[in-house]
Amino acid sequence: MLRFLGQHTLAIVRELGDFGVFTSRSFSAAVGSRKLGRRVVRSIYEQGVRCVPVIVIVGLFTGLVLGLQGYYVLNKFGSSGLLGTLVSLTLIRELAPVLAALMLVGQAGSALAAELGIQRNSEQIDALETMGANVHAYLISPRLIAAVLVFPIQTTFFSLVGLLGGYLSGTVVLALQPGVYWSAVFHAVHPRDVRECLIKAAIFGFLTISICAYNGFNAHRRKSASGARAVSASTTRAVVISSIVVLAADYVITSFLV
Amino acid sequence: MTIATPADLFLDVRGVAKRFGENVVLSGVDLAVPRGSVITVLGKSGTGKSVFLKCLAGIVRPDSGEIRFDGNPLNAGDAACRTEFRRRCSYLFQSNALLDSLTVLENVALPLEVTTQMPNREIRQRCLEALSQLDLEGNRDRFPGQLSGGMQKRVALARAIVTRPELVLFDEPTAGLDPLRRNAVFEMIVKYQRQFGFTAVLVTHDLPEALVASDQVALLDAGRMHFQGTPAAFNASDDPTVRAFRDSAGELRDTIAALRRGETIQNKNDL
């Protein structure tokens, strides 16, 4: 039992160390990397433009449900005028960064882990290494830089669409005056809330894309599976760990920022 | 052919050993590669030829042994030495290992883009030249997945030679090809070896083609290099392992004839 615990603890510590080295190497490799800008733009497209539909759909429905539930609860206390406050603070402080990150992990993160896993499996990464290329600079750095830029933008987008959803269910479906809703929104949201939201989003972006890249890049090191199964196992692991890390990091960051 | 002294050797491999868990793949392999020569490493499937080549390229780290490149040892910990080796060496993968999300032109340009400070115009010119030499100009904007196996092999070769390397390592360059394409690949290797003057180390089990195209052949068996010498010496060798490999076609003919006569044959070779 003790041996089992010790072995697993050591394996976790070793992997955390390996992950730390991987991430720091990927960031430092960006310095002086040729055509980095072009690769960053491509990564921004992958994590940004291609993920807009899912961000819009999830953001809109989150806002709609928040508006609906919030209205009925607040109406019980005669405070339906505070619907804008409830929707905006819930979205900007918590739901937008967390849900946008989870959606981006589901779309861009899983795609990244699978792509790197296949590249590893088909010796494309080995080929880059034999050329003398810095594989971290070529494959990972642009994705990490893009994530730190794109996640806050997508989160902002999610918040705006969510606020619109709250507005639609509060005023179009239910009986709230539009002016009351928007006035509550503008009075409730402080710059500090927006700053907290963007910081969270950037940290989530950094953490999740690092985790997805790490798992895909090291798909060949999986002991439990090989070949296509190793790619699928690495992708699943990347998404599961990233999702848990988003929620855990949210708690930690919130407890520091609030 | 004159015997090369250690000072003439471009690549000098001594006692390279590699094991994966309990499985000992290489147990002290030696190989002497003179500058400007074509050397083919032969051997049965699963004898560790590709692992040996990957040890040379630094993709797999050997457990022990010494590899000297142009007189300098390639130690695992010496990053500068390994970088210098990679700058002067190219590796042609058995699977070609082309980046499937890049076009043919982008694939060929990749080693120059990521390892040199060459201006874009010069990179493009150099790549178009390489593609033209390999009759691939018309395919420069296509993706590897849209090309035939032979074309992919040529793209991989173009990518390997575009940096004008001094040493090219070929891992099973003819695997899975029909005899005509196999001949074409060997012709291509010798032609460009003569044209660009690189040293070539090939791994294959295509014996007739290798004997014709190589300056020297080596036979890897049971984790050790069993033979290294000229094709003529290989043909004249009385060594039982060399004979078994060399005369496999004749042996097959005798075995099939015996089976047709209804005789019982014991399995002699592991698959």
Interface residues (C-beta under 8 A of the other chain):
Chain A: R34 K35 E115 Q119 S122 E123 Q124 D126 A127 L128 E129 T130 M131 G132 A133 N134 A137 Y138
Chain B: A57 G58 I59 T83 R86 R87 C89 S90 Y91 F93 S95 A97 L98 L99 D100 S101 L110 P111 E113 V114 T115 Q117 T163
